[in-house]
Amino acid sequence: RQEGEESLRSRRSRFNEELEALNAQVQSFRECSELEMVPRYFKKASSLMELLEAGVQTIEGFNKEEEAFEWELTQYPL
């Protein structure tokens, strides 16, 4: 059990770092203003959306593991 708990803590920590990086990418869209770059912005936004959707699945998996360990469920800012 202890190994499983430590593994979950480690994976959640790495995931939080990934979320911070994704947030920085999302925030960079505030500076997207060149009309000729719209196709590139769209491609980047689509890729980010896929990553965020995968993140939701990861969060659900973490929450299931937290339930199994009888921990409080972690809330993520998505």
Z-matrix of the N, CA and C atoms (Angstrom, degrees):
N
C 1 1.450
C 2 1.533 1 110.33
N 3 1.321 2 116.36 1 -42.82
C 4 1.463 3 120.30 2 -177.36
C 5 1.527 4 110.76 3 -61.06
N 6 1.336 5 117.16 4 -40.61
C 7 1.466 6 120.54 5 178.41
C 8 1.524 7 110.84 6 -63.41
N 9 1.314 8 116.07 7 -41.17
C 10 1.463 9 120.85 8 178.68
C 11 1.517 10 111.89 9 -63.43
N 12 1.328 11 116.04 10 -41.65
C 13 1.461 12 120.16 11 179.12
C 14 1.525 13 110.90 12 -65.36
N 15 1.312 14 116.15 13 -42.53
C 16 1.472 15 119.58 14 179.96
C 17 1.526 16 110.50 15 -66.06
N 18 1.312 17 116.24 16 -39.26
C 19 1.464 18 120.55 17 177.52
C 20 1.527 19 110.52 18 -60.58
N 21 1.318 20 116.30 19 -44.50
C 22 1.466 21 120.43 20 179.04
C 23 1.515 22 110.69 21 -62.82
N 24 1.308 23 117.79 22 -44.42
C 25 1.475 24 120.37 23 178.56
C 26 1.530 25 111.17 24 -58.68
N 27 1.314 26 115.68 25 -43.48
C 28 1.458 27 120.99 26 -179.32
C 29 1.532 28 111.09 27 -64.80
N 30 1.316 29 116.76 28 -45.38
C 31 1.467 30 120.41 29 -179.81
C 32 1.524 31 111.60 30 -65.86
N 33 1.335 32 117.03 31 -37.51
C 34 1.471 33 119.61 32 177.28
C 35 1.516 34 110.65 33 -65.65
N 36 1.320 35 116.96 34 -38.32
C 37 1.466 36 120.75 35 179.08
C 38 1.526 37 110.57 36 -63.52
N 39 1.326 38 117.30 37 -46.51
C 40 1.469 39 121.04 38 177.77
C 41 1.519 40 110.88 39 -62.67
N 42 1.316 41 116.11 40 -39.88
C 43 1.464 42 120.53 41 179.70
C 44 1.527 43 110.54 42 -63.99
N 45 1.321 44 117.42 43 -40.65
C 46 1.471 45 120.12 44 177.64
C 47 1.522 46 111.00 45 -60.75
N 48 1.323 47 117.31 46 -38.53
C 49 1.463 48 120.53 47 176.63
C 50 1.526 49 110.50 48 -64.48
N 51 1.327 50 116.31 49 -40.97
C 52 1.460 51 120.43 50 177.55
C 53 1.526 52 110.69 51 -63.50
N 54 1.328 53 117.20 52 -40.15
C 55 1.461 54 120.81 53 178.06
C 56 1.524 55 111.30 54 -62.50
N 57 1.318 56 117.11 55 -39.99
C 58 1.462 57 120.35 56 178.36
C 59 1.527 58 110.48 57 -62.61
N 60 1.328 59 116.94 58 -41.42
C 61 1.461 60 120.47 59 178.36
C 62 1.530 61 110.60 60 -65.58
N 63 1.323 62 116.96 61 -41.31
C 64 1.465 63 120.03 62 177.62
C 65 1.520 64 110.97 63 -64.42
N 66 1.313 65 116.90 64 -39.52
C 67 1.462 66 120.56 65 177.92
C 68 1.521 67 110.79 66 -60.98
N 69 1.310 68 117.35 67 -41.28
C 70 1.469 69 120.66 68 178.24
C 71 1.529 70 110.39 69 -61.65
N 72 1.338 71 116.42 70 -39.55
C 73 1.460 72 119.59 71 178.39
C 74 1.532 73 110.85 72 -66.77
N 75 1.314 74 116.73 73 -41.33
C 76 1.459 75 120.38 74 178.63
C 77 1.534 76 109.51 75 -62.58
N 78 1.317 77 116.89 76 -44.22
C 79 1.464 78 120.79 77 -179.61
C 80 1.526 79 112.07 78 -62.97
N 81 1.326 80 116.83 79 -28.55
C 82 1.468 81 119.82 80 -179.59
C 83 1.524 82 112.03 81 -64.58
N 84 1.324 83 118.21 82 -18.98
C 85 1.462 84 120.72 83 178.36
C 86 1.523 85 112.09 84 -66.65
N 87 1.286 86 118.29 85 -19.18
C 88 1.463 87 120.98 86 178.26
C 89 1.527 88 111.50 87 -61.97
N 90 1.316 89 115.32 88 -22.94
C 91 1.456 90 120.24 89 -177.28
C 92 1.529 91 112.33 90 -100.75
N 93 1.311 92 117.41 91 7.89
C 94 1.461 93 121.67 92 179.81
C 95 1.524 94 108.97 93 -84.15
N 96 1.304 95 116.18 94 108.54
C 97 1.459 96 118.55 95 -176.59
C 98 1.527 97 113.90 96 -138.07
N 99 1.319 98 117.56 97 0.57
C 100 1.456 99 119.96 98 -177.73
C 101 1.528 100 109.57 99 -89.71
N 102 1.318 101 116.03 100 118.24
C 103 1.449 102 121.57 101 -175.42
C 104 1.520 103 113.04 102 -58.58
N 105 1.319 104 117.59 103 -39.33
C 106 1.464 105 119.89 104 -178.22
C 107 1.536 106 112.37 105 -69.79
N 108 1.313 107 117.29 106 -12.00
C 109 1.469 108 121.76 107 179.56
C 110 1.533 109 113.17 108 -93.76
N 111 1.330 110 117.41 109 1.42
C 112 1.463 111 120.80 110 -176.45
C 113 1.531 112 112.30 111 -54.39
N 114 1.356 113 120.03 112 -44.68
C 115 1.471 114 117.73 113 178.17
C 116 1.532 115 112.91 114 -59.04
N 117 1.313 116 116.90 115 -37.71
C 118 1.472 117 120.32 116 178.20
C 119 1.527 118 110.31 117 -68.55
N 120 1.337 119 116.99 118 -41.80
C 121 1.463 120 120.72 119 178.21
C 122 1.528 121 109.91 120 -60.96
N 123 1.331 122 116.00 121 -41.60
C 124 1.458 123 120.21 122 -179.37
C 125 1.526 124 110.76 123 -63.16
N 126 1.316 125 116.35 124 -44.57
C 127 1.461 126 120.51 125 179.57
C 128 1.535 127 110.57 126 -61.44
N 129 1.320 128 115.67 127 -43.61
C 130 1.463 129 120.15 128 179.68
C 131 1.535 130 110.50 129 -65.07
N 132 1.327 131 116.43 130 -41.89
C 133 1.467 132 120.42 131 179.66
C 134 1.525 133 110.70 132 -64.59
N 135 1.318 134 116.90 133 -39.40
C 136 1.469 135 120.57 134 178.85
C 137 1.524 136 110.99 135 -63.45
N 138 1.315 137 116.27 136 -42.77
C 139 1.464 138 120.59 137 178.44
C 140 1.528 139 111.11 138 -63.38
N 141 1.328 140 115.70 139 -43.24
C 142 1.463 141 119.75 140 178.69
C 143 1.524 142 110.87 141 -63.36
N 144 1.318 143 116.56 142 -39.20
C 145 1.463 144 120.35 143 179.88
C 146 1.524 145 110.23 144 -62.04
N 147 1.326 146 117.12 145 -42.51
C 148 1.465 147 120.57 146 177.48
C 149 1.526 148 111.05 147 -61.15
N 150 1.329 149 116.35 148 -42.71
C 151 1.465 150 120.14 149 179.32
C 152 1.524 151 111.37 150 -64.86
N 153 1.332 152 116.58 151 -39.91
C 154 1.459 153 120.51 152 179.24
C 155 1.531 154 111.03 153 -67.57
N 156 1.322 155 116.76 154 -38.40
C 157 1.466 156 119.78 155 177.41
C 158 1.522 157 110.39 156 -65.19
N 159 1.320 158 116.95 157 -39.95
C 160 1.467 159 120.53 158 176.11
C 161 1.530 160 109.56 159 -64.39
N 162 1.336 161 116.20 160 -35.29
C 163 1.460 162 120.83 161 178.01
C 164 1.521 163 112.11 162 -62.31
N 165 1.323 164 116.14 163 -37.30
C 166 1.462 165 120.01 164 177.80
C 167 1.523 166 109.80 165 -61.98
N 168 1.318 167 117.17 166 -41.49
C 169 1.467 168 121.23 167 177.84
C 170 1.532 169 110.40 168 -63.48
N 171 1.320 170 115.85 169 -41.03
C 172 1.465 171 120.35 170 178.37
C 173 1.523 172 110.29 171 -61.92
N 174 1.315 173 116.56 172 -44.20
C 175 1.468 174 121.12 173 179.34
C 176 1.523 175 110.47 174 -60.64
N 177 1.318 176 116.77 175 -44.61
C 178 1.463 177 119.82 176 179.36
C 179 1.531 178 110.76 177 -60.71
N 180 1.333 179 115.90 178 -39.22
C 181 1.467 180 119.47 179 176.87
C 182 1.515 181 111.75 180 -64.51
N 183 1.337 182 116.12 181 -43.68
C 184 1.471 183 119.89 182 177.54
C 185 1.523 184 110.25 183 -59.49
N 186 1.334 185 116.58 184 -44.96
C 187 1.459 186 120.30 185 -178.25
C 188 1.523 187 111.78 186 -62.48
N 189 1.320 188 117.58 187 -36.89
C 190 1.469 189 120.43 188 177.16
C 191 1.526 190 110.46 189 -64.79
N 192 1.325 191 115.91 190 -41.37
C 193 1.462 192 119.31 191 178.13
C 194 1.522 193 110.27 192 -66.14
N 195 1.336 194 116.72 193 -40.42
C 196 1.468 195 120.49 194 178.39
C 197 1.520 196 110.29 195 -60.82
N 198 1.324 197 116.67 196 -41.37
C 199 1.467 198 120.12 197 176.80
C 200 1.519 199 110.98 198 -60.74
N 201 1.333 200 116.12 199 -42.47
C 202 1.466 201 120.31 200 -179.61
C 203 1.522 202 111.37 201 -62.61
N 204 1.337 203 116.58 202 -35.02
C 205 1.466 204 120.93 203 178.18
C 206 1.523 205 112.14 204 -86.01
N 207 1.337 206 115.74 205 0.74
C 208 1.464 207 122.69 206 -178.62
C 209 1.531 208 111.55 207 60.75
N 210 1.339 209 115.44 208 39.77
C 211 1.454 210 122.06 209 176.18
C 212 1.523 211 108.70 210 -96.67
N 213 1.327 212 115.09 211 162.27
C 214 1.452 213 120.40 212 170.98
C 215 1.529 214 107.46 213 -68.97
N 216 1.326 215 117.14 214 139.11
C 217 1.455 216 120.50 215 -178.28
C 218 1.526 217 110.53 216 -72.45
N 219 1.309 218 115.39 217 134.15
C 220 1.457 219 121.68 218 179.11
C 221 1.525 220 109.24 219 -77.04
N 222 1.318 221 116.06 220 135.22
C 223 1.462 222 121.82 221 176.62
C 224 1.529 223 107.90 222 -100.71
N 225 1.318 224 116.32 223 132.69
C 226 1.463 225 121.70 224 -178.58
C 227 1.523 226 109.25 225 -114.75
N 228 1.308 227 116.94 226 144.07
C 229 1.474 228 121.75 227 -176.93
C 230 1.539 229 113.11 228 -83.67
N 231 1.314 230 117.25 229 69.26
C 232 1.467 231 119.87 230 176.58
C 233 1.493 232 110.72 231 -104.27
